[in-house]
Amino acid sequence: MQSSTIIGIFDAIPLWVMLIPIIICSILSLAVIIERIVFFSRIKHDYTQMVESVRAYCSGGKPDDAMRVCEKYTGPVVEVLKKVLVGTPGGESRQRLISDYADRAIRGIEKNIGVIATVATIAPMFGLLGTVTGMMKSFSGLSRVGPMAHDLLAYGIAEALITTAFGLLVAIPSWIFYNYLVSRAEYYVREVEYVANSAMLLPGSDDE
């Protein structure tokens, strides 16, 4: 395939085609960011107080009251305690089950955060791709029309700058929110570990 044919293919690609992947990335990143922020706001509880209340009721032989305390909370962190109060065996089996519950809670907390990192990485690449195609259009216009191809040259450069700007406008906020959400996830992972360790000491309904 001749180089002129390849250049012609890129010349035929309009600007909106190069912007579509960046727009899709922005929508995907925004959706995940909103979903995670809402999720973290819903599980923002005082888990220390919850654990202390549950421990007090269990020590007093009132597991039903302990469960009612847990019902006031939502999210994967408290689910670890709820499952323990419903009933778990003793010994290593109990430890393994609580560990499984904690792992599931952690996966729920970290859900979709990696999508934001992916968007922040590939959005500038899509912008760079638009930069390359825009510059190819500029040089293609120069080669066809000569030094008088001011309009074609300006259009190609404008396309290159527009796609680069859009890619960065998506990537920069995505990285900022990614780091914020990672810090939130790490905080709640520590809460899961605290609740799981506390749950190990609670009597399960299947304990003898």
Order of alpha helices (4+ residues) and beta strands (2+ residues): alpha-alpha-alpha-alpha-alpha-alpha-alpha-alpha
